[in-house]
Amino acid sequence: MRIVLGTCHHDCPDSCGWQVTVDDAGVATQMRGNPDHPYSQGELCPKVNRYLGRVYSDERVLHPMRRVGAKGEGRFEQISWDEALTEIGTRFHAIIDEHGAEAIMPYVSAGNQSLLAIMFGDRFWHHLGASRVTGGLCGLVAGAGTATTMGTGKGMDPSDLRNSRFINLWGTNTRLTNRHLWPFIEEARGNGATVVVIDPIRTVTAESADWFLQPKPGSDVALMLAMMHVLIRDGLVDREWVDAHTVGFDDLAAHVAEWTPARAAAVTGLDEGDIETLARRYGTESPAAIRTLVGAEHHEHGGMFFRTLTCLPALVGAWRHLGGGYARSVGVWTGDVLDHAALTRPDLLAGRSPRGIAMPQLGRALTDTELQPRLHAVVMIGVNPLVSVPERQRVLEGLSRDDLFTVVHDQFITDTARYADIVLPATTQIEATDAVTSWGSLHVGWNEAAIEPLGECVSNSELHRRLARAMGYTEPALFEDDLTVLRTVLPSIDVDALRRDGVADVPFPADRRPWADGGFPTPSGKLELRSDAMAALGFPALPTYLEADESPTDEFPFALLTPKQQTRFLNSSYSHLPKHGPLEPQPALELCAADALQLGLADGDSARVWNHRASLDLPVRITERVRPGVVAVPWGWWARHHGGDDAPVANSLTSDAATDWGGGVAFWDTAVAVARV
């Protein structure tokens, strides 16, 4: 028996450390948390606790396969790697000769967030000159909005919430999606801290809070402006810190003078007195911290949410204090130890600037007949867009095109893989060596391959080396081995020590107060309550509440939320596996009792939820989790869980409208109607 150290690769802030026990035959027999990991401290989530069931699943794709039926039929024949690569190389060269390299597009997402898995392939695509994917489904808007105010995404180390006295968890379901942070919050609460949750849905985190506030979806900025109004009106602003380290305070004060708690109450649906109390407590109970993640960015004005939220810690001088400030992703801190250019090699573009295709608008890109050149090949890696991308029906239409050559590299025949021409077998995390930078804790994790790849599976990095050979390329950077690359792209990390210990710390200010003395990397050198740079781009210079273009109407009177609420699967992963999806409540339409009564619906009835994009029939679940005028359909379930291989899913209903800035998508600005079936 031997024990191999690894790090979780999932799209989760925790990046937990694990131990894999391997027997003499090379079979992984046990997987558990690494008790020496400084953040996850030996605990794994319900998904990864059963990870070996995923590795050894009978449904794993273990060999290259070629489609033999119609697209979407899901019939394939096994072929060799040589056959698969020859076909891919031949098709790519023909497309390039006829349409140019921009007619080919890689579509890579966060199914594996390890460094090599998600970014090494950029070398190949840069060399080829393929269309580039811009924006993202998650994370970029939050960073862009934060940087508008602060000039950077760098904030608190979330673990320093243990030192806070007033913790505001705003738009984040910590106990479900960031579970290893919760012990730090409980430590603070044990020392007398108050935990407030602000969220449009009553999550498991809200149930565990000292105080829960439930604004209408997309109305948060109005609440923030009213808090500013109260802080300024009642003299709760730290003028010494504000005068020294911010610009635009007087303009902001005049701007929020009209945002009384009464006005915000009318917009948010909250009680006026609660808004007053929230603001005063935030301004008087120090250190005060705001913790958020990425959920709130999924609105048309998602950038403005984070732009506005980051003004609040400045007004009360929260950055002065250990345990005070703003905590979001720490990925920008971990990015300091990563040489991104050395990993992705943009120099291989050789001066070219291929066009960008917006990631959230995949359906538009695949169906746009005016796009020149039109997309004729797409390679899907670490992504299942028929579940995870909005406007599913449009994506489905695009993937059904006879003239689109689709390659999918995955571990299973997903909804998307059913439409592939070639399916290539992908390794799981315990079959590949890689490194993982965390966006939830200040650590870099090592992942050592614990077992040999099953069947003919290959890692994402090895896939791109094989694609390069299939294309006849000879550029040495395309063929570097994994360890050589990792040593190059982590120049300040002792990779041998990282490999031995499984984890390394990321540098952080010694006093743990990154902005106590200002020095923000903005154009003014200060935190910008007023942003002239944004004004020059046509955006409001000051934090501003704006309504979404797609809001509830008489035709579609309900706001739709598509939350993560399952504990045993993540995004579109695991829901198909027997120890995961079947143990969760099956997809249902959640609505409150008052709305159900008005619609003549009872718990367990079948209801139709629809808009101009799609229609779903779901069982009704009457709940206190949503407020009147709001309904919820959980996302992450495949089509089969909604009634058939081509059945609509939650993201059939959602909008692919772009966010205000940051390149994101307004999933949660979706209006629907509901009726009894």
N, C-alpha and C positions, 0 to 999 in steps of 0.2 A: 504494500500500500504506500502511496505517496500523496501529499497534499500540495495543491497548486493554488497560488494566489491569483485572484482576478478582480475585475471591477465591472460593475454593471454599466451597460452601454445605452440604456433606455432613455427616452425623451422625458427625463425626470430630473429635478434639480439635485437629488441626493447622491447619485453616482456612488452607490454603496460598494464596499469591499466584500469579497466573498472568498471562501475556501472550497475547492473541489477535491474530493477524495477519489483517487483513481486506483483501480486494482492492477494486479500484475498482468492482466490481459489487455490493459489499456482502456478499460471501461470505467466511465464515471459512475460511482456508486452512491455518492452523497454530495450535497451542495448545501452550505450553510454560511451565515454571515461571518466575516472575519472579526473576531472579538478585539483585535488590536487596531481596527480602523478608527481614527480619531473622531469621525463624524457619525457613521452608521453604527459603530460600537456593537457589531455582532448581530444586528437585526436585519433581516430581509423582509420584503413585502410579500403578500400572498401570491403575487405573480411569480416572483423569482424563487420563492420557496419550492415551487413545483417546476422549476426550469428544466430539470432533467426529463420531465415528461414531454417537454417541447423538443429537446434534443433528440430523443429516441422515439418520437412519435411515428406511428405507421404512415402518417400522411406526409412526412417529409419528402421534399423533392431531392433525390439523390443523384440524378443523372440528367444530362442535357436532353431536352425534348423539343420536338417539332410538331406544330399544329397539323392535324390531319382532318379535322372537321371544320365547320363554319366558325367564324369568330364568335366567341361567347359560348360555344357548345361545350368547350372544355375537354375535347378529345385530342390526345397527343400520342406520338410514338417516340420511343427512346432512340436517341442517336448518339454518336460519339462526340467528344469535344472537337475533334478535327473537323467533323462534318458541320457542327454548329458554327465554329469559327470561320470555316471556309464560306459558308452561306452569308454570315454577317459581313465579312470582309468584302465579298463580291457585291452584296447589295449596297453597302456603304460607298464603295468606289463608283458604282453605277449612278447612285444618287448624286454624289459630288460632281461627277462628270456632266450630268444633265442639268442639275439645279444649283450646284454649289454646296459648300460645307454647311452653310446656315440652314439647309433643309433637314439637317440632323440635329436632334436636341437630346441631351441627357436630362433626366428628371430625377433628381436625387433628394431624398428627404431624411427625416430623423429616425428612421427605423433602427439605425445604429449610429450613435453619436461619437464613437471613437474616432481618433484623429485620422488614421489611415482610411478607415471605412468610409468616412463622409467627405474627405478632401483630397486624398492622394489621386483619385481619378481625374481631378481638375487638370493635372499635367497632360493626360491623354487628350482631353477635350480641347484644351488650349492649343495643343499641337495640331489637332485636326481642324480647328477653327469653327467648331459647332456653335449654334445659337446658345446663348447663355440664359439661364434662368435668373430672373431678378426678383427682389422682394422675397416674401416667405409667408407661410401659413401661420407662423407663430413666432413671436419674440422680437422681431425687428422694430415694430412700431413702439413697443415699450421702451426700447433703447433709444430710438430717435426722439421720442417725446421727452424723455428724461434729459437727453443731451441738449435739447433746445433751451432748457432752463439752466442746467449745470455745466454744459460743455462736455459732459462725459456721462457714462453710465455708472461710474464708480460710486458706490455708496457704502453703507454699513456692512460689516460682516454679520449675516443674519444670526449667528450664534451669540452675538453680543446683545440680543434681545433679553438674555438672562439678566442684564443689568438695567432693564427698562422698568419704569413705574406705570406707564400708560402705553399699551400696545394696541395699535389699530391695524387689524388685519383687513385690508381693503381689497375686495374682489379677488380673494385667494382662499382656496379650500385646503388649508394647511394640513389638516389631519389625513386627508385623502391623497393629495398630490405632492406633499412635502413632509411626509410623516416623521422624518428624523429631526425636523426642526421643533416639533411639538414638545419634546422633553425640555428644551431650553426655555420655551414659553411657560411651561409648567413650573420650572425652577423660578422664573420671575414672579409668577403668580403666588408661589409659596412664600416669596419675600414681600408680598403685599401688592403686586402689580394688578392692574385691571386690564382685562382683555376684551376689546370691542371688535365685533365683526360687522362689516358693512358689505352687503351682497344682495343682489336681486333675487337670490334663491336661498332658502333655508338649508344650508349644507350641514354635514356632520360637524364641521368646525363651528358653525353658528350655534348648533345645539350645545356645544361645549364652552361657549363664550360666557362672560359675565353680562354682556349686553349685546343685543343683536338689533341692527337697523337694516330695514329692507326697502331701499329706494326703488323706484321704477327703473327698468333697464334703460341704460344710456343717459340717466339724469344726474350722474354723480358730480359732474362739473358744477352744476347749480348748487349742490350741497357744499362743495369746496369753497365756492365764492361766498356763500353765506357764512361759512366758518371764518373766512378772512374778514368779512364785514364785522362780525362779533369781536374778533381778536383786536381789530383796529379801534372799533367803537369803545371797547371796554379797557383800552390801555394795556392789553396783554402782549403787545409786540415787544420783542427785545431790540429796542432802537439802537443800542450800542453796536450789536452784531450786524443788524440790518444796515446801518449807516456805513459801517466799515467794509462790508463784504457783499453788498447787493447794489443793483442799479434799478431805478424805476419805482421806488416805493411810493412816492407822492402820486404818480400816475395810477398805480394800482389802487391806492386808497380812494382816489376819486372814482375810479372805475367800479369798485365794489360797494360804494356808498348806497347804491340803489338795490343791492342784493340782500335785502333784509331776510331774516328767517321766514317771515310770512310768505315772501315771494318764492323762496326756495321750497317751502312746504307745498305750495301749489304745483310746482313742477315735479318734485320728487315723490309726492304722496306721503312724506314723513310728517310727523307731528312737529309743529313749530317749536314747542318747548324742548323736544328732544334735540333739535338742531342747536338751540341755545346752549343746552347742557353739554352736548358734544364739544362745541367750540370752546366753552369755558374750561372744561376739564382738560382738553388738549393743551390749552394755554397755561394751565396752572399746575398740572401734575407732571413733574419732570424727574428723570428724563422721559421724554415722549418719543415713541418710535412709530413709524408707519411701515408696514410690511405689505408688499403687493407682489404679484408675479405677472403673468401675461394675459390672463383671462379678459381683463377689461379693455385690452387693445382691439378686441374683435367687434368694434363699432366703427361707423363711418368717421367719427371724431375721436378715434382711439388715441391718436397722437396728442390731442388736446387734453385728454384725461391725464396723461403722465406729465405733460407740460404744466398743468395746473396743480396736480398733486405735489410736485416737487417744490412748489412755492411755500407750502405750509411749514415744513421744518425750518425754513429760513426765517419766517416771520417770528417764530417763537425762540429762535436761537438754539434749536435742538442739537445742531451740529457741535455745539460747545462740549456736550456731555457724553461720557461713555454710556452707551445704551440709548442715545438720542440720535435722531436723524431719519434716514430713509433707506430701506433695504429692499432691493429687487434682485436681479441676477448679479452674481459675483463673477460671471464669465468674463467680464472685461478685466477683472484683476487677474484671473488665471490666464487670460490672453497675453499678459505681460511676459510669461515664460515661453510663449510659443512664437516661433518665427514663421508667420503665416505664408510669407512669400516663398520661403524655402520649401514649404510643404506643397503649395499649389503651383508654383513656378509660372507666374503670369508672363515672364519673359518669353515663354514658349509660344506666345501669341505672335511674336516677331513683328510687332507694330500694328497688327490687325486689331480691329475693334468690332467683333461680331455683335449682332443685334441682341437685345434683351427681350425675353418673353416673361411676362408677369406670372410668377408661380401660381397665385390663387386663381388665375384666369386661364387655366389649362384648357377648359372646354372651349373657350373662345378661340384659343390659338389653334386647336386641332380642327375646328370647323370653319375657320375664316378662309373663304375662297379668294379673298382679296389680298391675303398676306403673301408677300413676295420676298423670297421664294416660299411657297407653301411648305409646311412641314411634311416630310415624306418618311421620316424614321424617328422613333423615340425609344430611348432606353430607360426603363424604370428600375431604380435601385433604392432599396430601403423605403419603399412607399407603396401604398395601396390607394391610389387616388379615387377609385370608384366608391370608396367609403369616406376618405378623409378630405376630399376637395369639394367645395361648394358647386352647386348646379350640376349634380351628378348626371342628369339626363343629357346634358350637353357634352360632358366628358365621354359618356357612353356612345353618343353619336359619333364623336371623333374617333374613338378606338375601334369602332365598327367599320371604318373606311377600308375598302379593299386595297386602296393604293397607299395605305400607311403600314410600314414595316415596324413592328413592335417587338422589342426584346425586353424580357422581365428577368431580373436576377433576384431570386427570392427563395425562402425555405419551404413555402407552401404554395399550392394553387389557390391564390386569392381571387377575389372578384375581378381584379385587374388582370391577373395572370391568365384567366380564362380567355382573354382577348389577345393574348400574345401570339406571335408567329413562332418565336423561339423562347423557351423558358430555360434558364440556366440555374444550376443548384448552388445555393449560398450556404456558407458556414454559419453556425451559431457562434456566440461569443466565446464559448469554451473551446472552440476549434481553431481560433486565430489569435495571434499575438498582436497587441495594440496598446495604446495609451489613451486615457480618457481625462479630459479637462472638465472639471465640474462647474456648473453654474449655480450650485446651491451652497457649496462650501469651498474654502480656500485650500484645495488640494488637487494634485494630479495623481491619478490612479494608474497602476500598471495592470495589464491583463495578459497573463501568460497562457498560451494554448495548453489546455489540460489534456486533451485527447487529439488524436489524428482526425482530420476531416472524415466524416462518414461518406461512404460512396465516392462520388466524384465531385463533392462540393469544394468550392474555392471561396476565399475571402474576396472582399471588394477590391483590395489592392492587387491581388493575383489576377482577378478578372481583367483589370485594366492593363496589366502586363501582357496578358494573352491577347487582348484586343489590339494592342500595339503591334504585336508580332503578326496577327492576322492581317493588319493593314500594310505590313511590310516596312514599318518605321524602324529606324535605327538610332534615334536620339537616346543617349545613355540614360538620361533622367527618367525615361519611361520604364526602365527596367531595374531600378535600384531596389535592393531587398529591404524588407520591412525594418530590420534593426538599424541599417545604415540610415534610412530616412528618419527614424525616430531620434537617433543621436544627433542628427543635423538640425531637426526642427525644435528640439528642446535644449538649446545651447547652454542655458543656465542651470539645468538639472543634471545631477549625476545619475545617468541612466542605469549604470550598474547597481547603484544603491537603490534606485527606484524599483528596479527589477527584483532585487533581494527583499526589500521591505514591503513592496506592494503599493506604497503611497508616499508622496512627498508634499511638503508644505509650499504654498505660494506666498511670496513676500507681501506684507501688509504693514501699514504704519505701526511703529512700536507702541505708541500710546493709544492705538485703536480708535482714534478720532480723526478720520481722513480729512475733514473740512473744518476742523475747529478754528483754524486761522485763515480760512478763505483760500485764495489762490486758485480759483476755478478756471479751467482752460476754455473760457468763452472769449468772444471778440473783445469784451470789456475787461476781462480778467476777474470779473465778479459774477456772482449768481444773478441771472437776468430775470428779474420780475417783469421787466419790459424788454422785449427782444426786437431791436431794430432790424436785425438780420431777417427775422421772420416776416416783419412788415415789408421788407424789400422784396420778399418772395411772394407777396400777396396774401399772407396769413395775418390774422390779428396780432398786433404787437403785444397785447395783454391777454391773460387767460380769459377765454370767452366761452359761454355756453351756447351751443348750436344744436338744433334738432336735426335728426337724420332725415335724409330724403325718403327712405322707406320707413314710415311710421304707421302704426295702426290707423285704419280708415273704417268707414262704414262697411265697405266690401270685405275687408280683412281686419277685423277688430281686435285681434289678439297679437301681442308680442310673443314671438317664439324664442325660447332658450333651448340650446342643445348641449346640456352639461355633461361633464364626466361625473359619473356617480357610482361606477363599479369599482370594486376593490381588487378583483381578480383578473382584470385585463386593462390594457393601457392603449388609448387611442384605438387603432384598428387591429392591434395584436392580441392574441390569446382568446378572443371571443369564440373562435371556432374549435378550441381544444376542450376535451371532455371534462377536465378538472377545473375549468375556468368558466366559460360562458354559461353552461347549464346550471351552475351553482349561484348565478346572479338572477335577480328579478328580470324577467324577459321584457323586451321593449314595450312601452306603454305610453299613453298620453296622460301627463299629469296636469290637473287643473284643480282649482280650489272649489270648495263646496258651493259657494255662492254662484259661481259661473256654471257649475254643473246643474244646479237647480234651474237656472234660467234657461239652459239648453235642454232640459228634460233628460239629463243623463244621470245614471247611477253607477256606482263602482262596479267594474267588470263589464259594463256595456261596451259595445263596439262603436267607435266614433271615427268620423273622417276628418282629417286635418289637411287643409290644402291652401294653395295660392296659385298664381299664374304659372309657376314653375313645375309643380308636381302635386300629387295627392297620395296620402297614406291612410290606410285603415288600421286602427290600433285599439286595443282594449283600454278602457278608461281606468285611471287610478286617481281617486279623489284624495287630495293631500293638503297639508298645511305648508308645504315647501314653497309654493308659489302664491303670489298675491293676486287679487282680482285683475283681470285683463291680461294675465300672463299665463302661457302654457309651456310645457317642457316635454321634449322628446330626447332621450339619451342618444348620443352618437357613439360610434365605434362598432356597432353591430353590422354584420355583413348582410347582403341581400337575402341569403338563405334564412336569416332570422326574422326577416320581414315577409316571408311567404314564398320566396322563389329565387332562382339564380339571377333574374333580372328585375326583381322587385325594387321599388324605390326605398331609400333609406333616409335617415335624418337629413343628410346633406343634399338630398334631392330638392328639399324645400329652401335651403339657405341661399343667401345672396352672395355673388362673387364681386360685389361692388368694392372698389378700392377704399382704403382708409385715407384720411386727410393727408398724412405723410408717413413715411416709413416703409411703404410697399406692402402693407398688410391687407387684410380682407375683413369686411363687415359681416361676418357670420351672424352676429347677434342683433343685427338690424334687419330682422325678417318678420314680416307681418303675415298672419294666416287667418283663415276662418275655420270654424269647428261646427260639426253637426252630427246628429245621430245617424248611424248607417241604417 
